[in-house]
Amino acid sequence: MKFFLAQRWTGWIPLLDRQVWILAGGRLLSQMGTGFTLYFLQIFFVNQVGLTATSVGFALSSASLSGVIGRVLGGSMTDSHWWGRRRTLLLAVSICAIAAVLIAISHSFTVLVLGNVVMGLGVGLYWPSTEAIVADLSEGAQRRQAFTITRFADNAGLGLGVILGGGWIALTQAYRTLFWIDAISFVIFGGIIYFTLTETTHPQTQGRHGLQGWRLACQDRRLLTYIVANVWITTYLAQIHSTMPLYFKNFAQQGAGLSEMVITGLFTWHLGLSVASQLPIAHYLQRWSYPQGLMISACLWGLGFLAISMTGIVHQGALEWAIVGLGILAIATVAYLPIASSLVADLAPPTVRGVYLSINSLCWAIGYFIGPALGGLALDQQRPWIDFYWLGLALSVSLVLIILRYLDHLIKGLTPNIP
């Protein structure tokens, strides 16, 4: 029995190129630094610095505006002869380190916006390059597994960061220290890239298209259809990071709210379940086409938002509803992430892979612009409109399902091989 269970477990762990594992380790470390700040930034700048929820939401959204520029540049630089994947990734993490320092020293709305704008530029350069490296080093069914491993590393890093950051806040209330740790994590990640990773592009896969690559991508009806659904889903994802922590703090249990320690425990649960379920869920979803896997994820998003809405409606049991809601949303997230990247990588011609993955990342920029701004606006309203916000998000899933059904028709046959 023990041998059988061990065999089943190791069957979920793929054999991948060594550089994929190195990159996953670097991403785990970097995301650990991000986890120190991700769920506490809005609480800190609203409740301690004294900014409004709307202004902090706008500051977070400003990162997505500069992120658009970063992603457009990142896609072209990633495919270029001179920059390539590695140099673009090094530049990205350097810019992110500078941005984390700006946020750490911020005492005003202006500096907070500046820090987020710089962070958005760095993140915009980061995603096309790091995703292109993973796609270069894998193919077929192995590609989906490679993206699963790197996303697993992201979630594990975030989980560890939230646990350690939440413990630090509970002991010291020294929020700013967390932002400095985030900056240091980017510096260390840059060192890992510089000393251990090599350029993964080859002459036959390097882009020579310039604007023609963007024109080619924008004429791909399959990609354009996917973009609409992806923007919607990334808007959902932004709610977990930007809107939900403050909602739990100020509005759960009919306004009584939950403590920072409880909120830390909730997001630790969310990320812990994400880490634990990433490999099994990805293994299970291999039997479905890409759009069908995304439809499963969309249904889970709807159920999760319904549960979150209950945390503000009920007088007792808000914690239990939050646990259920964040658990469902964890499964929705891990179902979505590897599929999204591997779908675009499979759609992309090799010479414009960076551009395609840049467009995929642009969906995140748009979603993370809409999400925090929309959520901040909702949190500045009176009840019952705040609680109706989550119900509205749940109902919007029906439109996402219609789009994904059409996408399934367009790309029928593009299903990953099951190992």
DARAMO-V146505 format. One record per pair of residues at least 6 apart in sequence whose ideal C-beta (glycine too) atoms are under 8 Angstrom apart, sorted by the first residue. I is the first residue (numbers start at 1). J is the second residue. If there is no record, write none. Layout:
# DARAMO-V146505
I & J
I & J
This chain:
# DARAMO-V146505
11 & 283
12 & 279
12 & 280
12 & 282
12 & 283
13 & 279
14 & 142
14 & 145
14 & 146
14 & 148
14 & 149
14 & 419
15 & 142
16 & 137
16 & 138
16 & 142
16 & 145
16 & 146
16 & 149
17 & 137
17 & 138
17 & 146
19 & 133
19 & 137
19 & 196
19 & 197
19 & 198
19 & 200
20 & 134
20 & 137
20 & 138
20 & 146
20 & 149
20 & 150
21 & 149
22 & 192
22 & 196
22 & 197
23 & 130
23 & 133
23 & 134
23 & 150
23 & 197
24 & 149
24 & 150
24 & 152
24 & 153
25 & 153
25 & 192
26 & 189
26 & 192
26 & 193
27 & 130
27 & 150
27 & 153
27 & 154
27 & 157
27 & 189
28 & 153
28 & 154
28 & 156
28 & 157
28 & 160
29 & 157
29 & 185
29 & 188
29 & 189
29 & 192
30 & 93
30 & 157
30 & 185
30 & 186
30 & 188
30 & 189
31 & 153
31 & 154
31 & 155
31 & 156
31 & 157
31 & 158
31 & 161
32 & 157
32 & 158
32 & 160
32 & 161
32 & 164
32 & 185
33 & 100
33 & 157
33 & 161
33 & 181
33 & 182
33 & 183
33 & 184
33 & 185
33 & 186
34 & 157
34 & 158
34 & 161
34 & 182
34 & 185
35 & 157
35 & 158
35 & 159
35 & 160
35 & 161
35 & 162
35 & 164
35 & 165
35 & 271
36 & 161
36 & 162
36 & 164
36 & 165
36 & 168
36 & 178
36 & 179
36 & 181
36 & 182
37 & 100
37 & 103
37 & 161
37 & 165
37 & 178
37 & 179
37 & 182
38 & 158
38 & 161
38 & 162
38 & 241
39 & 162
39 & 165
39 & 166
39 & 241
39 & 245
39 & 263
39 & 264
39 & 267
40 & 165
40 & 166
40 & 169
40 & 175
40 & 178
40 & 245
40 & 260
41 & 56
41 & 60
41 & 103
42 & 53
42 & 56
42 & 57
42 & 60
42 & 242
42 & 245
42 & 246
43 & 245
43 & 246
43 & 249
43 & 260
43 & 263
44 & 175
45 & 51
45 & 56
45 & 59
45 & 106
45 & 112
46 & 52
46 & 53
46 & 56
46 & 246
47 & 249
48 & 175
49 & 107
51 & 59
51 & 109
51 & 112
52 & 380
53 & 246
53 & 376
53 & 379
53 & 380
54 & 376
54 & 377
54 & 379
54 & 380
55 & 109
55 & 376
56 & 112
56 & 376
57 & 242
57 & 243
57 & 372
57 & 373
57 & 374
57 & 375
57 & 376
57 & 377
57 & 379
58 & 113
58 & 372
58 & 373
58 & 376
59 & 109
59 & 112
59 & 113
59 & 116
60 & 116
60 & 242
60 & 368
60 & 372
60 & 373
60 & 376
61 & 368
61 & 369
61 & 370
61 & 371
61 & 372
61 & 373
62 & 113
62 & 116
62 & 117
62 & 120
63 & 116
63 & 117
63 & 119
63 & 120
63 & 123
63 & 368
64 & 120
64 & 364
64 & 365
64 & 366
64 & 367
64 & 368
64 & 369
65 & 117
65 & 120
65 & 365
65 & 369
66 & 116
66 & 117
66 & 118
66 & 120
66 & 121
66 & 124
67 & 120
67 & 121
67 & 123
67 & 124
67 & 361
67 & 362
67 & 364
67 & 365
67 & 368
67 & 369
68 & 124
68 & 362
68 & 365
68 & 366
69 & 121
69 & 124
70 & 92
70 & 120
70 & 121
70 & 122
70 & 123
70 & 124
70 & 125
70 & 126
71 & 124
71 & 125
71 & 127
71 & 128
71 & 358
71 & 359
71 & 361
71 & 362
71 & 365
72 & 124
72 & 358
72 & 362
73 & 124
73 & 125
74 & 88
74 & 92
74 & 124
74 & 125
74 & 126
74 & 127
74 & 128
74 & 129
74 & 354
74 & 358
74 & 361
75 & 128
75 & 213
75 & 214
75 & 354
75 & 355
75 & 356
75 & 357
75 & 358
75 & 359
75 & 361
76 & 207
76 & 210
76 & 213
76 & 214
76 & 354
76 & 355
76 & 358
77 & 83
77 & 84
77 & 87
77 & 88
77 & 125
77 & 129
77 & 354
78 & 84
78 & 85
78 & 88
78 & 128
78 & 129
78 & 132
78 & 353
78 & 354
78 & 357
78 & 358
79 & 132
79 & 201
79 & 206
79 & 207
79 & 209
79 & 213
79 & 351
79 & 352
79 & 353
79 & 354
79 & 355
80 & 206
80 & 207
81 & 206
81 & 208
84 & 199
84 & 201
84 & 206
85 & 129
85 & 130
85 & 132
85 & 133
85 & 136
85 & 199
85 & 200
85 & 201
85 & 354
86 & 129
86 & 133
86 & 193
86 & 197
86 & 198
86 & 199
86 & 200
87 & 199
88 & 125
88 & 128
88 & 129
89 & 125
89 & 126
89 & 129
89 & 130
89 & 133
89 & 193
89 & 197
90 & 190
90 & 193
90 & 194
91 & 125
92 & 122
92 & 123
92 & 124
92 & 125
92 & 126
92 & 129
92 & 130
93 & 122
93 & 126
93 & 186
93 & 187
93 & 189
93 & 190
93 & 193
94 & 122
94 & 186
94 & 190
95 & 118
95 & 119
95 & 121
95 & 122
95 & 125
96 & 119
96 & 122
96 & 123
96 & 126
96 & 186
97 & 183
97 & 186
97 & 187
97 & 190
98 & 118
98 & 122
98 & 183
99 & 115
99 & 116
99 & 118
99 & 119
99 & 121
99 & 122
100 & 115
100 & 119
100 & 179
100 & 180
100 & 182
100 & 183
100 & 186
101 & 115
101 & 179
101 & 180
101 & 183
102 & 111
102 & 114
102 & 115
102 & 118
103 & 112
103 & 115
103 & 116
103 & 119
103 & 179
103 & 182
104 & 176
104 & 179
104 & 180
104 & 182
104 & 183
105 & 111
106 & 112
106 & 114
106 & 115
120 & 365
124 & 361
124 & 365
127 & 357
127 & 358
127 & 360
127 & 361
127 & 364
128 & 354
128 & 355
128 & 357
128 & 358
128 & 361
129 & 354
130 & 150
131 & 147
131 & 341
131 & 345
131 & 357
131 & 360
131 & 361
132 & 200
132 & 201
132 & 353
132 & 354
132 & 357
133 & 197
133 & 200
134 & 143
134 & 146
134 & 147
134 & 150
134 & 341
134 & 345
135 & 143
135 & 146
135 & 341
135 & 345
135 & 348
135 & 353
135 & 357
136 & 200
136 & 201
136 & 202
136 & 205
136 & 353
137 & 146
137 & 200
138 & 145
138 & 146
138 & 147
140 & 416
140 & 417
141 & 286
141 & 416
141 & 417
141 & 418
141 & 419
142 & 419
143 & 342
143 & 345
143 & 346
143 & 416
144 & 282
144 & 286
144 & 338
144 & 339
144 & 342
144 & 416
145 & 282
145 & 419
147 & 337
147 & 338
147 & 341
147 & 342
147 & 345
148 & 278
148 & 279
148 & 282
148 & 338
151 & 278
151 & 334
151 & 337
151 & 338
151 & 341
152 & 275
152 & 278
152 & 279
154 & 337
155 & 271
155 & 274
155 & 275
155 & 278
155 & 333
155 & 334
156 & 275
158 & 271
158 & 274
159 & 268
159 & 271
159 & 272
159 & 274
159 & 275
162 & 264
162 & 267
162 & 268
162 & 271
163 & 264
163 & 268
165 & 178
165 & 264
166 & 260
166 & 261
166 & 263
166 & 264
166 & 265
166 & 267
166 & 268
167 & 264
168 & 174
168 & 177
168 & 178
169 & 175
169 & 178
169 & 260
169 & 264
170 & 260
170 & 261
170 & 264
204 & 350
205 & 350
205 & 351
205 & 353
206 & 351
207 & 213
207 & 351
207 & 352
207 & 353
207 & 354
207 & 355
208 & 351
209 & 216
209 & 351
209 & 352
209 & 355
213 & 351
213 & 352
213 & 355
214 & 355
216 & 349
216 & 352
216 & 355
217 & 223
217 & 348
217 & 352
217 & 355
217 & 356
217 & 359
218 & 224
220 & 347
221 & 410
222 & 347
222 & 407
222 & 410
222 & 411
223 & 344
223 & 347
223 & 356
223 & 359
225 & 403
225 & 406
225 & 407
225 & 410
226 & 343
226 & 344
226 & 347
226 & 407
227 & 359
227 & 362
227 & 363
228 & 403
229 & 294
229 & 298
229 & 400
229 & 403
229 & 404
229 & 407
230 & 340
230 & 360
230 & 363
230 & 367
231 & 363
231 & 366
231 & 367
231 & 370
232 & 367
232 & 396
232 & 399
232 & 400
232 & 403
233 & 294
233 & 297
233 & 298
233 & 301
233 & 336
233 & 340
233 & 367
233 & 400
234 & 363
234 & 364
234 & 366
234 & 367
234 & 368
234 & 371
235 & 366
235 & 367
235 & 368
235 & 370
235 & 371
235 & 374
236 & 301
236 & 305
236 & 332
236 & 367
236 & 371
236 & 393
237 & 333
237 & 336
237 & 367
237 & 371
238 & 367
238 & 368
238 & 370
238 & 371
238 & 372
238 & 375
239 & 305
239 & 371
239 & 375
239 & 393
240 & 270
240 & 326
240 & 329
240 & 333
242 & 368
242 & 371
242 & 372
242 & 375
242 & 376
243 & 371
243 & 372
243 & 375
243 & 376
243 & 378
243 & 379
244 & 308
245 & 263
245 & 267
246 & 379
247 & 308
247 & 311
247 & 312
247 & 375
247 & 379
247 & 386
248 & 257
248 & 258
248 & 262
248 & 263
248 & 266
248 & 311
248 & 322
249 & 257
249 & 258
249 & 260
249 & 263
250 & 257
250 & 379
251 & 257
251 & 312
251 & 379
251 & 383
251 & 386
251 & 387
252 & 258
252 & 311
252 & 312
252 & 318
252 & 322
253 & 311
253 & 312
253 & 314
253 & 315
253 & 316
253 & 318
254 & 312
254 & 313
254 & 314
254 & 315
255 & 383
258 & 266
258 & 318
258 & 319
258 & 322
262 & 319
266 & 319
266 & 322
266 & 323
266 & 326
267 & 326
269 & 323
269 & 326
269 & 327
270 & 326
270 & 327
270 & 329
270 & 330
271 & 330
273 & 326
273 & 327
273 & 330
273 & 331
274 & 330
274 & 333
274 & 334
277 & 330
277 & 331
277 & 334
278 & 334
278 & 338
281 & 331
281 & 334
281 & 335
282 & 334
282 & 338
285 & 293
285 & 296
285 & 335
285 & 339
286 & 416
286 & 418
286 & 419
287 & 418
288 & 296
288 & 415
289 & 408
289 & 411
289 & 412
289 & 414
289 & 415
290 & 339
290 & 342
290 & 343
290 & 346
290 & 411
290 & 414
290 & 415
290 & 416
291 & 404
291 & 405
291 & 407
291 & 408
291 & 411
292 & 404
292 & 408
293 & 335
293 & 339
294 & 335
294 & 336
294 & 339
294 & 340
294 & 343
294 & 404
294 & 407
295 & 401
295 & 404
295 & 405
295 & 408
296 & 335
297 & 332
297 & 333
297 & 335
297 & 336
297 & 339
298 & 332
298 & 397
298 & 400
298 & 401
298 & 404
299 & 397
299 & 401
300 & 328
300 & 329
300 & 331
300 & 332
300 & 335
301 & 329
301 & 332
301 & 393
301 & 394
301 & 397
301 & 400
302 & 393
302 & 394
302 & 395
302 & 397
302 & 398
303 & 328
303 & 394
304 & 325
304 & 326
304 & 328
304 & 329
304 & 332
305 & 325
305 & 329
305 & 390
305 & 391
305 & 393
305 & 394
305 & 397
306 & 325
306 & 390
306 & 391
306 & 394
307 & 321
307 & 322
307 & 324
307 & 325
307 & 328
308 & 321
308 & 322
308 & 325
308 & 326
308 & 329
308 & 390
309 & 387
309 & 388
309 & 389
309 & 390
309 & 391
309 & 394
310 & 317
310 & 318
310 & 321
310 & 325
311 & 318
311 & 319
311 & 321
311 & 322
311 & 325
312 & 318
312 & 383
312 & 386
312 & 387
312 & 390
313 & 387
314 & 321
340 & 360
341 & 357
341 & 360
342 & 416
343 & 414
344 & 356
344 & 357
344 & 359
344 & 360
345 & 353
345 & 356
345 & 357
346 & 414
346 & 416
347 & 356
347 & 411
347 & 414
348 & 355
348 & 356
348 & 357
349 & 356
375 & 389
378 & 385
378 & 386
378 & 389
379 & 386
